[in-house]
Amino acid sequence: MRFSVAIRECEFILLTIFTVPKPFVGHTGIIQRNAIRSWQQLVPNCQVILFGSEEGTAQAASDLGVVHVSELQRSEHGAPLLDGMFQRASELSTMPLLCFVNSDIIFKGSIASLIELPAPFLVVGESMDLQVPSLIDFSNPHWRESLGEGVSRGPFALDYFIFSRELYRSMPPFRVGRARYDNWMVWHALKSGAKVIDATDVLDPIHQNHDYGHLPGGRKEAYRGPDAIHNQKLAGFGCYLYLYSTSDARWKLTRDGLKAVPNSFRFLKQFIRRLTGWASERSGLMQPKYLKRTSELQSNRDVQDGIGKR
């Protein structure tokens, strides 16, 4: 497998972040560059790997000084396969921590407190929906504050996974960008005895709004298309009835350290939230109430700005 490497100079690397971006065109190209630049602001320094050969990926990797792996195994329907990507990322990294993240996620916080966490562990968390229409000026020391606040996507929206490198040595060939592989990753960590940690408050992640224009069937394709159905079969029936999510984190990382999450009534609360999320997902298009208003506002802005909602 051929790959190009252009890593910015740094004294040490403690985290490898990898992702499979969409084409770097239009608004999608803008938000993906924002995301990668935000990862490069993390302290300590990190290594970034972009997988795939979508339009503009090689140029973006060169411009931003990150690793690019063009070859990527895909399903018969064209979806990237997760197992090969995880294996290749592990081979290219010698770091104790790895992070698989969606290419539209901005981390406003710091990963410094993750370094001392006892392995094995999986870090997940909620992110905030926010419209980011243009490139962020990262030379501005107040760029984080300038973004403003978004609306929570809730515990079912799993956009990133930071884990100790031994946790996912073996993984089914899930299809990336389709439903259910994310729930399986939380389930696998719990089953393996790893600590599942909610680091929402420390990482302060932003999800830059987009539509599903990269999929022929749109949002419905991501949740009910053939690759999504394949993912469900791999994840098993248990991950269909019981949607593992950030709600299942039994630990919470705060600025004061790692805290245990109380167990009182947790199962009942999580069951109700999962039931709501499951019903919405079955519709293919329904959204939780806390996202509906944001979606309507975003749709209006997209029309005004001439940006198709991704």
Backbone bond lengths (Angstrom), bond angles and torsions (degrees), N, CA, C in turn:
res aa  C-N    CA-C-N  psi(-1)  N-CA   C-N-CA  omega(-1)  CA-C   N-CA-C  phi
1 M - - - 1.452 - - 1.524 109.74 -
2 R 1.310 115.01 130.62 1.451 119.15 -179.35 1.521 109.86 -95.28
3 F 1.307 116.16 143.35 1.456 119.93 176.59 1.514 108.05 -152.56
4 S 1.329 114.11 153.46 1.456 120.06 177.61 1.509 108.75 -108.03
5 V 1.326 116.45 145.88 1.455 120.66 -177.62 1.526 109.27 -129.56
6 A 1.310 115.63 127.44 1.465 120.71 174.53 1.511 106.99 -143.41
7 I 1.325 116.93 82.93 1.460 122.44 -174.94 1.520 109.39 -95.70
8 R 1.315 115.64 132.33 1.461 118.77 178.49 1.527 109.23 -64.46
9 E 1.305 116.81 149.11 1.456 121.31 -177.20 1.523 110.75 -65.53
10 C 1.308 115.94 134.55 1.452 120.68 175.71 1.516 108.76 -156.48
11 E 1.304 116.67 155.65 1.450 121.05 -176.49 1.522 111.96 -75.03
12 F 1.334 117.29 -31.61 1.453 120.52 -179.29 1.520 109.21 -156.75
13 I 1.320 115.05 156.07 1.449 121.55 177.81 1.524 107.44 -128.15
14 L 1.313 117.26 124.04 1.452 120.87 -178.11 1.521 112.94 -111.74
15 L 1.329 117.58 -11.08 1.453 121.54 -177.12 1.521 110.20 -141.51
16 T 1.321 116.12 135.38 1.458 121.56 173.04 1.521 108.38 -108.95
17 I 1.321 117.06 120.82 1.459 123.20 177.97 1.523 107.91 -105.25
18 F 1.330 116.97 130.24 1.462 119.31 177.68 1.514 110.75 -133.82
19 T 1.334 115.09 150.52 1.450 121.78 -176.20 1.518 109.71 -155.28
20 V 1.318 116.33 164.06 1.459 121.51 173.65 1.531 106.90 -120.64
21 P 1.330 117.33 100.15 1.466 119.95 -173.27 1.520 113.41 -77.88
22 K 1.316 114.86 162.29 1.462 122.41 170.66 1.533 107.09 -82.19
23 P 1.333 118.53 176.01 1.467 119.35 177.02 1.526 111.83 -56.53
24 F 1.325 116.04 139.55 1.462 121.52 179.27 1.528 109.64 -84.89
25 V 1.310 115.61 68.23 1.466 120.78 179.85 1.521 108.91 -131.08
26 G 1.336 115.85 148.64 1.447 121.03 176.29 1.519 113.57 56.45
27 H 1.327 114.49 -144.00 1.454 120.65 -178.72 1.522 112.14 -64.65
28 T 1.327 116.53 -32.12 1.468 120.33 178.12 1.520 110.97 -61.58
29 G 1.326 116.40 -41.64 1.458 119.82 177.51 1.517 111.80 -62.15
30 I 1.330 116.54 -37.48 1.461 121.18 -179.80 1.519 111.10 -64.42
31 I 1.328 117.11 -50.54 1.470 119.00 -174.73 1.531 111.39 -70.13
32 Q 1.339 117.10 -29.75 1.461 118.73 178.01 1.522 111.20 -71.20
33 R 1.298 117.67 -38.68 1.468 119.91 175.27 1.534 110.34 -65.05
34 N 1.317 116.61 -38.88 1.469 119.52 175.71 1.523 110.65 -58.83
35 A 1.329 115.95 -45.51 1.460 120.18 -177.57 1.526 111.16 -61.40
36 I 1.320 116.37 -49.34 1.472 120.37 -177.71 1.525 110.82 -63.13
37 R 1.316 116.16 -41.77 1.474 118.72 178.48 1.527 110.51 -61.88
38 S 1.328 117.20 -36.39 1.466 119.29 179.42 1.525 110.86 -66.81
39 W 1.331 117.37 -36.16 1.468 120.40 178.20 1.523 110.20 -64.01
40 Q 1.330 115.62 -34.73 1.460 119.63 -179.68 1.522 112.75 -73.40
41 Q 1.321 116.86 -10.49 1.463 120.69 176.77 1.526 111.80 -87.83
42 L 1.336 116.62 -9.26 1.463 119.66 -176.32 1.522 111.05 -64.34
43 V 1.310 115.03 148.83 1.465 121.60 178.49 1.510 107.58 -123.24
44 P 1.336 119.08 126.37 1.456 129.61 0.55 1.546 111.96 -68.34
45 N 1.326 115.00 -179.54 1.454 121.57 -178.23 1.518 111.41 -64.85
46 C 1.323 116.51 156.29 1.454 120.48 -179.34 1.525 110.31 -137.97
47 Q 1.321 113.52 160.65 1.459 122.64 175.79 1.522 107.66 -101.00
48 V 1.328 117.94 137.69 1.460 122.18 -179.44 1.530 109.06 -120.45
49 I 1.342 115.92 133.19 1.463 121.82 178.79 1.521 108.83 -123.12
50 L 1.344 117.08 126.62 1.455 122.93 174.24 1.517 108.92 -104.03
51 F 1.328 117.12 124.92 1.460 121.95 178.66 1.526 110.44 -101.86
52 G 1.344 115.70 145.39 1.455 120.88 173.47 1.508 114.10 106.68
53 S 1.327 114.32 170.65 1.473 121.10 -176.86 1.525 111.54 -124.81
54 E 1.326 116.29 29.88 1.460 119.15 177.39 1.534 109.75 -63.56
55 E 1.305 114.90 157.30 1.461 120.83 -176.86 1.524 111.82 -52.49
56 G 1.323 116.44 127.74 1.446 122.11 175.14 1.517 115.82 85.62
57 T 1.352 118.19 -4.93 1.466 120.05 -176.10 1.523 111.82 -66.90
58 A 1.339 116.57 -46.15 1.465 120.12 -179.14 1.528 110.99 -60.89
59 Q 1.328 116.56 -42.38 1.462 120.28 -179.32 1.516 110.89 -67.28
60 A 1.327 116.86 -40.92 1.465 120.29 179.13 1.523 110.82 -63.75
61 A 1.340 116.64 -41.15 1.463 120.08 178.71 1.520 110.84 -62.02
62 S 1.326 115.86 -41.42 1.463 120.20 178.92 1.531 111.04 -66.52
63 D 1.324 116.53 -44.26 1.465 120.93 -178.88 1.528 111.77 -62.28
64 L 1.330 115.20 -38.64 1.465 120.26 -173.15 1.521 113.02 -94.69
65 G 1.329 117.01 -6.31 1.456 120.25 177.19 1.511 113.63 70.91
66 V 1.342 116.95 46.48 1.460 120.84 -179.94 1.530 109.56 -124.81
67 V 1.326 115.79 171.17 1.462 121.72 -179.23 1.519 109.78 -78.13
68 H 1.328 116.13 140.59 1.465 120.66 176.74 1.515 109.78 -126.92
69 V 1.332 116.95 124.09 1.463 123.48 174.40 1.514 106.73 -114.54
70 S 1.331 116.92 107.23 1.464 120.50 -172.41 1.525 113.16 -77.30
71 E 1.325 116.82 -36.25 1.460 119.65 -176.00 1.524 110.19 -79.98
72 L 1.332 115.08 134.05 1.459 120.50 -175.27 1.520 109.10 -151.61
73 Q 1.316 115.92 128.02 1.458 120.10 177.74 1.526 109.77 -69.44
74 R 1.340 115.74 141.07 1.455 120.90 -178.76 1.526 111.15 -134.00
75 S 1.331 115.16 160.17 1.454 120.80 176.19 1.521 109.30 -76.31
76 E 1.336 116.43 173.76 1.458 120.16 178.40 1.519 112.23 -64.73
77 H 1.337 116.60 -16.95 1.463 120.93 178.31 1.526 112.03 -98.85
78 G 1.327 116.90 1.33 1.455 120.98 174.86 1.512 116.63 97.87
79 A 1.333 118.06 -0.29 1.465 119.74 -179.87 1.526 110.68 -77.49
80 P 1.334 118.64 137.96 1.473 121.09 176.73 1.524 110.91 -62.73
81 L 1.337 116.43 146.13 1.455 121.47 -179.79 1.524 109.68 -97.39
82 L 1.314 115.30 134.17 1.454 121.62 -172.61 1.525 112.99 -74.55
83 D 1.329 117.86 -38.17 1.465 120.29 -172.85 1.521 112.38 -63.62
84 G 1.336 117.14 -45.50 1.461 120.55 179.14 1.517 112.25 -65.10
85 M 1.331 116.22 -36.39 1.459 120.20 179.38 1.526 111.51 -66.92
86 F 1.343 116.41 -43.27 1.457 119.83 178.39 1.524 111.35 -63.76
87 Q 1.325 116.51 -40.35 1.463 119.98 179.88 1.526 110.85 -64.63
88 R 1.336 116.53 -44.32 1.470 120.05 -178.21 1.532 110.95 -67.53
89 A 1.315 116.95 -39.44 1.463 119.95 178.15 1.519 110.59 -62.29
90 S 1.322 116.27 -40.42 1.460 120.27 178.74 1.520 111.21 -64.97
91 E 1.336 116.59 -36.74 1.464 120.77 179.26 1.529 111.59 -67.93
92 L 1.322 116.79 -36.80 1.467 121.28 -177.44 1.523 112.70 -80.57
93 S 1.320 116.19 -14.44 1.456 120.44 -177.40 1.525 111.01 -114.31
94 T 1.308 115.25 141.16 1.470 120.45 172.47 1.528 109.94 -112.68
95 M 1.326 115.71 13.28 1.445 121.44 -174.54 1.527 111.64 -81.99
96 P 1.323 117.69 153.09 1.466 120.49 179.93 1.517 113.44 -71.92
97 L 1.337 117.37 -22.67 1.453 121.38 -177.27 1.522 110.94 -120.86
98 L 1.343 115.74 140.70 1.454 121.64 173.74 1.517 108.80 -128.07
99 C 1.324 115.35 155.31 1.458 120.61 179.79 1.515 109.51 -139.62
100 F 1.332 116.37 120.27 1.462 120.99 171.04 1.514 106.94 -100.27
101 V 1.318 116.67 124.86 1.457 120.66 -171.91 1.516 110.12 -139.88
102 N 1.329 116.31 148.09 1.457 120.10 173.12 1.518 109.28 -67.73
103 S 1.311 115.89 147.40 1.463 120.44 -170.39 1.525 114.09 -77.57
104 D 1.336 117.62 7.83 1.468 120.14 178.06 1.525 112.55 -114.66
105 I 1.338 116.81 10.52 1.462 121.08 -174.80 1.532 111.63 -95.11
106 I 1.315 115.68 128.39 1.458 123.12 175.03 1.531 108.40 -103.20
107 F 1.325 116.78 130.08 1.461 120.87 173.11 1.530 108.30 -99.00
108 K 1.317 116.18 115.16 1.463 120.42 178.49 1.524 111.36 -88.35
109 G 1.327 116.76 -19.69 1.458 120.69 -175.49 1.514 113.16 -92.82
110 S 1.336 115.96 -156.44 1.458 122.71 -176.22 1.522 110.42 -123.61
111 I 1.341 115.88 149.90 1.462 120.62 177.17 1.523 111.13 -100.60
112 A 1.326 117.21 3.64 1.466 120.24 -174.10 1.523 112.14 -55.12
113 S 1.340 117.24 -39.35 1.462 120.14 -176.73 1.525 112.92 -74.43
114 L 1.340 117.09 -11.22 1.473 119.86 179.55 1.519 112.00 -77.35
115 I 1.319 116.42 -23.70 1.460 120.95 -172.02 1.528 111.70 -62.41
116 E 1.324 117.37 -33.83 1.456 120.98 -175.14 1.524 113.93 -92.60
117 L 1.338 117.47 3.73 1.460 119.49 -179.09 1.527 110.39 -67.38
118 P 1.334 117.38 140.06 1.470 120.49 -179.53 1.523 111.59 -73.42
119 A 1.327 117.13 126.83 1.460 121.83 178.78 1.531 109.39 -80.50
120 P 1.357 116.48 152.69 1.468 127.53 -0.97 1.527 111.65 -84.59
121 F 1.329 115.77 151.55 1.459 119.36 177.90 1.525 109.80 -154.07
122 L 1.315 114.21 160.97 1.459 122.86 172.56 1.517 107.42 -130.34
123 V 1.327 116.25 127.38 1.458 122.00 177.13 1.520 108.96 -105.60
124 V 1.321 116.53 126.04 1.459 123.02 174.78 1.523 107.65 -131.64
125 G 1.312 117.34 -173.92 1.451 119.62 178.21 1.510 111.83 168.53
126 E 1.303 115.34 168.00 1.458 120.76 176.99 1.525 109.40 -82.09
127 S 1.324 115.25 160.57 1.460 120.42 175.09 1.523 108.64 -131.52
128 M 1.307 115.60 165.46 1.461 121.54 -176.05 1.522 110.25 -108.68
129 D 1.328 116.37 127.39 1.456 121.63 176.39 1.520 109.94 -71.76
130 L 1.334 116.12 129.67 1.463 120.01 -178.65 1.524 109.84 -151.38
131 Q 1.295 116.21 138.95 1.448 121.40 174.60 1.526 109.68 -83.61
132 V 1.326 116.43 120.13 1.463 121.37 177.52 1.530 106.65 -122.48
133 P 1.313 118.92 97.98 1.467 121.73 -170.39 1.525 115.57 -79.92
134 S 1.345 117.72 -17.53 1.460 119.25 -173.24 1.518 111.24 -141.32
135 L 1.325 115.72 174.33 1.458 121.17 178.94 1.529 110.23 -65.35
136 I 1.317 115.82 140.65 1.456 121.94 179.72 1.528 109.78 -87.04
137 D 1.309 116.56 138.50 1.468 121.49 176.57 1.527 108.45 -86.71
138 F 1.328 116.16 94.41 1.461 120.13 -177.35 1.527 112.90 -75.41
139 S 1.312 117.39 -7.48 1.465 119.58 174.33 1.525 111.19 -76.93
140 N 1.311 116.13 -15.31 1.463 121.56 176.57 1.533 108.62 -78.17
141 P 1.316 118.48 117.39 1.466 120.49 -177.38 1.527 113.06 -62.20
142 H 1.331 116.95 -14.81 1.457 121.25 -179.14 1.535 111.50 -107.64
143 W 1.338 117.34 26.24 1.463 119.93 -176.47 1.525 112.00 -61.56
144 R 1.322 117.44 -33.44 1.469 120.43 -179.96 1.521 111.07 -63.65
145 E 1.325 115.71 -47.52 1.461 120.40 -179.69 1.527 111.12 -65.86
146 S 1.328 117.05 -32.25 1.462 120.62 -176.58 1.523 113.11 -67.45
147 L 1.327 116.60 -19.55 1.462 119.65 -178.72 1.524 111.90 -73.31
148 G 1.320 117.11 -26.76 1.447 120.01 -177.38 1.519 111.91 79.98
149 E 1.322 115.95 -168.59 1.456 121.90 -177.76 1.524 110.71 -107.81
150 G 1.320 115.27 149.39 1.448 120.70 178.48 1.514 111.78 -112.02
151 V 1.331 115.42 -163.22 1.458 122.79 179.23 1.519 108.40 -115.30
152 S 1.325 117.15 132.71 1.462 121.06 -176.34 1.524 111.84 -59.37
153 R 1.316 115.95 136.88 1.461 121.99 175.47 1.528 111.93 -84.92
154 G 1.315 116.61 -7.84 1.453 119.74 177.92 1.519 112.62 86.59
155 P 1.337 117.31 171.64 1.469 121.68 -173.54 1.523 114.89 -73.63
156 F 1.337 118.14 -17.18 1.462 120.08 -177.13 1.529 112.50 -82.78
157 A 1.317 117.75 -16.68 1.469 121.22 -179.73 1.528 108.38 -85.74
158 L 1.316 116.07 95.06 1.475 121.89 -178.93 1.525 108.60 -96.98
159 D 1.318 115.66 105.40 1.468 121.00 -173.79 1.524 113.75 -104.33
160 Y 1.327 117.65 -14.03 1.462 119.84 -177.91 1.518 110.31 -151.61
161 F 1.328 114.06 152.24 1.463 121.60 -178.86 1.524 107.95 -140.46
162 I 1.319 117.22 111.98 1.463 122.08 176.75 1.521 106.85 -107.03
163 F 1.316 117.28 126.05 1.464 119.34 -170.36 1.523 112.04 -146.92
164 S 1.315 115.07 154.68 1.463 120.73 173.14 1.523 108.17 -71.29
165 R 1.315 117.76 141.71 1.463 122.64 -163.75 1.520 114.13 -62.96
166 E 1.325 119.54 -21.08 1.457 120.68 -178.29 1.529 113.02 -81.81
167 L 1.314 118.12 -10.97 1.461 120.76 -169.12 1.527 113.77 -69.43
168 Y 1.329 117.76 -36.96 1.467 120.38 -175.75 1.525 111.26 -119.06
169 R 1.317 115.84 51.18 1.458 120.82 178.05 1.526 111.13 -63.73
170 S 1.319 116.05 -36.55 1.461 121.56 -179.64 1.522 108.39 -123.82
171 M 1.327 116.12 128.87 1.454 119.82 -175.25 1.527 110.32 -144.42
172 P 1.323 118.59 139.34 1.465 121.16 175.51 1.526 110.87 -63.59
173 P 1.327 117.88 159.22 1.481 121.10 -179.55 1.522 112.57 -78.60
174 F 1.325 116.14 64.42 1.457 120.31 177.66 1.525 110.79 -64.91
175 R 1.326 115.14 153.61 1.459 122.21 175.19 1.529 108.87 -92.02
176 V 1.323 116.95 125.78 1.463 121.97 -178.90 1.528 109.99 -72.66
177 G 1.329 115.68 144.45 1.456 120.06 177.21 1.507 113.78 80.52
178 R 1.334 117.00 9.13 1.455 121.86 177.01 1.526 108.91 -121.53
179 A 1.300 116.16 163.00 1.462 120.60 -174.13 1.518 112.66 -66.25
180 R 1.308 115.19 154.02 1.450 128.35 163.77 1.523 117.10 92.68
181 Y 1.312 120.74 -25.11 1.466 118.79 179.18 1.529 110.55 -64.81
182 D 1.331 115.88 -33.02 1.465 119.24 -179.00 1.523 111.64 -67.17
183 N 1.337 116.79 -40.79 1.465 120.13 176.84 1.523 110.87 -63.12
184 W 1.334 115.88 -38.92 1.472 120.60 179.06 1.522 110.87 -63.12
185 M 1.330 117.81 -37.97 1.463 120.09 -178.22 1.522 111.32 -63.25
186 V 1.334 117.34 -38.78 1.461 120.23 176.34 1.523 109.94 -67.42
187 W 1.339 116.20 -45.23 1.472 120.49 179.07 1.523 111.08 -58.78
188 H 1.322 117.71 -43.95 1.460 121.75 -178.30 1.526 110.95 -62.86
189 A 1.312 116.67 -41.56 1.470 120.04 179.20 1.523 110.61 -62.46
190 L 1.321 116.78 -45.01 1.466 120.24 178.93 1.521 110.78 -63.33
191 K 1.328 116.95 -44.45 1.455 121.79 -179.14 1.527 111.40 -63.51
192 S 1.326 116.38 -32.21 1.465 121.43 -178.63 1.523 112.64 -80.37
193 G 1.310 117.17 -5.22 1.463 120.48 -179.23 1.512 113.90 84.61
194 A 1.336 117.32 10.59 1.465 120.61 179.20 1.527 110.17 -79.37
195 K 1.312 116.02 152.43 1.451 120.49 173.97 1.530 108.64 -73.47
196 V 1.337 117.12 127.66 1.462 121.52 172.82 1.518 106.76 -101.43
197 I 1.328 116.17 119.80 1.467 122.46 -168.00 1.529 110.65 -120.62
198 D 1.309 116.30 130.78 1.459 122.86 174.28 1.527 108.08 -90.25
199 A 1.338 116.05 114.24 1.469 120.46 -177.80 1.520 111.85 -114.50
200 T 1.326 116.52 27.61 1.459 121.22 -177.90 1.525 112.36 -53.02
201 D 1.335 116.56 -47.50 1.466 120.57 -174.44 1.520 113.02 -68.00
202 V 1.330 116.72 -28.60 1.461 120.66 -176.61 1.529 111.79 -87.22
203 L 1.328 116.68 -41.24 1.469 120.03 -177.28 1.527 112.04 -83.32
204 D 1.335 117.51 -27.38 1.462 122.56 177.07 1.537 111.27 48.91
205 P 1.341 117.99 60.61 1.463 121.04 -174.25 1.528 113.91 -82.26
206 I 1.316 114.87 145.82 1.467 123.21 177.10 1.525 108.84 -116.57
207 H 1.332 115.95 130.20 1.470 120.96 172.40 1.524 107.59 -100.21
208 Q 1.331 115.56 114.58 1.464 120.23 179.69 1.533 108.85 -77.18
209 N 1.317 115.87 124.08 1.465 120.96 -174.09 1.523 112.58 -57.33
210 H 1.316 114.73 143.95 1.471 121.78 178.99 1.508 108.53 -158.60
211 D 1.335 116.63 170.50 1.458 120.07 175.26 1.526 108.92 -108.58
212 Y 1.310 117.27 -165.93 1.464 122.01 179.89 1.525 110.97 -113.51
213 G 1.344 115.17 36.30 1.459 119.93 -178.81 1.511 113.84 -64.04
214 H 1.340 117.56 -17.15 1.460 120.55 179.97 1.531 111.90 -77.68
215 L 1.353 116.80 -10.96 1.463 121.21 178.73 1.523 109.32 -108.64
216 P 1.344 118.67 133.24 1.471 121.52 -179.07 1.520 112.97 -55.30
217 G 1.339 116.82 -37.80 1.459 120.44 -178.55 1.507 113.60 -97.48
218 G 1.341 117.99 9.64 1.451 121.75 178.80 1.524 112.94 64.62
219 R 1.342 116.16 -150.62 1.463 121.56 -177.73 1.527 111.90 -58.10
220 K 1.322 116.20 -37.81 1.466 119.64 -179.17 1.527 110.84 -61.80
221 E 1.323 117.43 -35.11 1.466 121.83 178.33 1.529 110.66 -62.89
222 A 1.336 116.16 -38.04 1.465 120.45 -177.80 1.523 112.03 -67.54
223 Y 1.336 116.58 -30.24 1.459 119.90 -175.14 1.528 114.41 -104.38
224 R 1.334 117.03 -24.83 1.466 118.72 -173.87 1.519 113.89 -135.66
225 G 1.334 117.08 8.42 1.454 120.83 177.43 1.521 111.61 -76.23
226 P 1.334 118.16 178.87 1.468 121.49 -177.04 1.528 113.87 -61.40
227 D 1.320 117.55 -36.97 1.471 119.32 178.57 1.529 111.10 -70.72
228 A 1.324 117.24 -34.13 1.461 120.52 176.48 1.523 110.54 -66.89
229 I 1.323 116.50 -40.12 1.466 120.77 177.38 1.520 110.39 -63.72
230 H 1.329 116.42 -39.82 1.467 120.78 177.41 1.526 110.41 -62.22
231 N 1.330 116.65 -42.98 1.467 120.49 177.68 1.517 111.45 -59.24
232 Q 1.340 115.56 -40.79 1.461 119.00 -179.26 1.525 111.47 -62.48
233 K 1.313 116.27 -40.08 1.459 120.19 178.40 1.528 111.04 -63.42
234 L 1.329 116.54 -40.36 1.466 120.49 179.55 1.526 111.18 -68.63
235 A 1.334 116.64 -38.57 1.460 120.62 -177.11 1.519 112.04 -72.10
236 G 1.331 116.44 -30.01 1.455 120.12 179.42 1.519 112.63 95.28
237 F 1.317 115.42 162.78 1.453 121.85 -175.10 1.531 111.81 -64.50
238 G 1.335 115.91 -31.16 1.458 119.55 -179.56 1.512 112.79 -61.75
239 C 1.356 116.95 -34.58 1.464 121.50 179.06 1.523 111.78 -84.03
240 Y 1.327 116.49 2.69 1.462 121.18 175.14 1.530 109.66 -95.34
241 L 1.313 115.71 -45.20 1.463 120.18 179.74 1.520 112.20 -78.83
242 Y 1.324 116.04 -29.28 1.467 121.26 -172.39 1.522 107.86 -125.33
243 L 1.319 116.83 100.83 1.456 121.42 -174.11 1.530 110.67 -83.49
244 Y 1.310 116.14 97.21 1.464 120.28 178.15 1.523 109.24 -64.49
245 S 1.326 115.46 138.76 1.462 120.33 -172.86 1.521 110.34 -155.95
246 T 1.325 115.66 -168.81 1.460 120.41 176.38 1.531 111.48 -59.95
247 S 1.323 116.53 -25.72 1.465 120.35 178.05 1.521 112.37 -61.43
248 D 1.327 116.80 -21.32 1.459 121.07 -178.73 1.525 113.35 -86.24
249 A 1.326 117.14 -3.03 1.463 119.78 177.67 1.523 109.22 -64.36
250 R 1.298 116.35 124.33 1.465 120.74 -179.47 1.527 112.29 -94.74
251 W 1.328 114.29 1.89 1.460 120.51 176.64 1.523 108.47 -136.25
252 K 1.309 115.77 151.10 1.464 121.11 177.61 1.520 108.60 -129.69
253 L 1.336 115.02 128.73 1.457 120.18 178.45 1.516 108.86 -92.24
254 T 1.313 116.40 119.84 1.458 122.14 178.91 1.522 108.87 -116.33
255 R 1.301 116.16 175.57 1.462 119.46 177.67 1.527 111.78 -70.55
256 D 1.334 115.36 -10.15 1.465 120.33 176.04 1.525 112.17 -101.55
257 G 1.325 116.87 6.08 1.451 119.84 178.30 1.515 113.48 116.82
258 L 1.322 115.93 -170.24 1.458 123.09 -175.92 1.531 110.21 -85.48
259 K 1.326 115.83 127.95 1.456 120.70 -178.69 1.536 109.46 -124.58
260 A 1.348 115.85 140.56 1.461 120.47 175.35 1.523 109.58 -72.63
261 V 1.342 116.19 142.50 1.462 121.12 177.85 1.531 108.47 -88.69
262 P 1.324 118.24 126.99 1.472 120.69 -179.67 1.523 111.77 -56.76
263 N 1.311 116.41 145.35 1.456 121.52 -177.10 1.521 113.87 -90.47
264 S 1.314 119.21 -10.76 1.455 121.59 -171.88 1.534 112.40 -60.63
265 F 1.321 115.80 121.25 1.471 124.53 176.91 1.525 112.90 57.27
266 R 1.322 117.47 17.03 1.462 119.30 -176.14 1.520 111.52 -64.38
267 F 1.342 116.54 -42.76 1.457 119.00 -177.00 1.522 111.52 -61.89
268 L 1.343 117.35 -44.36 1.459 120.80 -178.62 1.520 111.03 -63.32
269 K 1.343 116.23 -45.18 1.460 119.95 179.35 1.521 110.89 -61.87
270 Q 1.324 116.45 -43.20 1.457 120.43 -178.80 1.521 110.76 -67.99
271 F 1.328 116.82 -37.21 1.462 120.35 -179.90 1.522 110.60 -62.63
272 I 1.334 116.53 -42.97 1.464 120.26 179.05 1.516 110.56 -63.71
273 R 1.335 116.62 -42.83 1.467 120.21 -179.70 1.522 110.55 -66.76
274 R 1.327 117.55 -39.77 1.455 121.02 179.02 1.520 110.91 -66.43
275 L 1.335 116.94 -40.40 1.450 120.80 179.80 1.518 110.22 -61.85
276 T 1.328 116.75 -41.27 1.458 121.08 177.29 1.523 111.18 -64.51
277 G 1.331 116.09 -44.91 1.460 120.11 179.29 1.510 112.18 -65.36
278 W 1.357 117.28 -37.37 1.459 121.13 179.93 1.514 110.76 -65.67
279 A 1.344 116.87 -42.75 1.452 120.75 -179.84 1.526 110.85 -64.59
280 S 1.337 116.73 -40.49 1.462 120.46 179.27 1.513 110.86 -64.89
281 E 1.343 116.01 -42.15 1.457 120.22 -178.43 1.521 111.39 -64.71
282 R 1.350 117.06 -36.62 1.456 120.87 -179.48 1.519 111.27 -63.10
283 S 1.322 116.62 -27.90 1.460 119.51 178.71 1.516 110.99 -71.83
284 G 1.332 116.09 -23.27 1.458 121.21 -179.98 1.511 113.96 82.67
285 L 1.339 116.37 -23.70 1.460 119.35 -174.66 1.515 113.18 -132.06
286 M 1.334 118.39 -17.17 1.460 120.88 -177.79 1.515 111.34 -64.77
287 Q 1.309 116.58 149.90 1.449 122.44 177.73 1.521 109.81 -126.49
288 P 1.345 118.15 149.72 1.458 120.32 174.23 1.519 110.40 -58.50
289 K 1.353 117.07 153.94 1.461 121.07 -176.12 1.521 112.08 -58.56
290 Y 1.372 116.17 -35.17 1.460 117.71 -175.57 1.515 112.59 -73.48
291 L 1.362 116.32 -8.21 1.467 119.00 176.08 1.520 111.82 -104.39
292 K 1.356 116.46 -17.30 1.453 119.38 -171.95 1.517 111.77 -60.09
293 R 1.355 117.04 -47.67 1.460 120.79 -177.88 1.513 110.53 -64.10
294 T 1.344 117.33 -41.47 1.463 121.04 178.12 1.522 110.58 -61.29
295 S 1.335 116.26 -41.21 1.459 120.80 -179.64 1.516 111.15 -63.23
296 E 1.367 116.54 -42.05 1.451 119.96 179.83 1.520 111.27 -64.37
297 L 1.349 115.35 -44.22 1.458 119.51 178.59 1.511 110.96 -62.53
298 Q 1.345 115.60 -41.83 1.449 119.60 -178.67 1.516 111.41 -64.92
299 S 1.341 116.36 -39.46 1.452 120.20 -179.71 1.519 110.64 -61.41
300 N 1.352 116.20 -41.76 1.460 120.24 178.37 1.515 110.83 -63.73
301 R 1.343 116.77 -42.87 1.463 119.86 -179.97 1.522 110.51 -64.44
302 D 1.330 116.68 -38.41 1.460 120.16 -178.64 1.521 111.06 -62.96
303 V 1.330 115.83 -39.74 1.455 119.36 178.67 1.522 110.15 -64.73
304 Q 1.341 115.60 -43.60 1.457 120.09 -179.58 1.516 111.74 -64.99
305 D 1.335 115.94 -38.72 1.459 120.44 -176.37 1.517 112.97 -86.77
306 G 1.324 117.68 -7.70 1.456 120.27 -177.43 1.508 113.07 73.71
307 I 1.343 116.06 24.41 1.463 120.71 -177.99 1.517 108.53 -108.02
308 G 1.335 117.75 121.29 1.453 121.09 175.10 1.513 109.33 -68.77
309 K 1.336 117.81 130.15 1.471 120.39 -175.95 1.509 110.47 -67.49
310 R 1.344 115.66 125.47 1.458 121.08 -179.33 1.511 108.76 -99.44
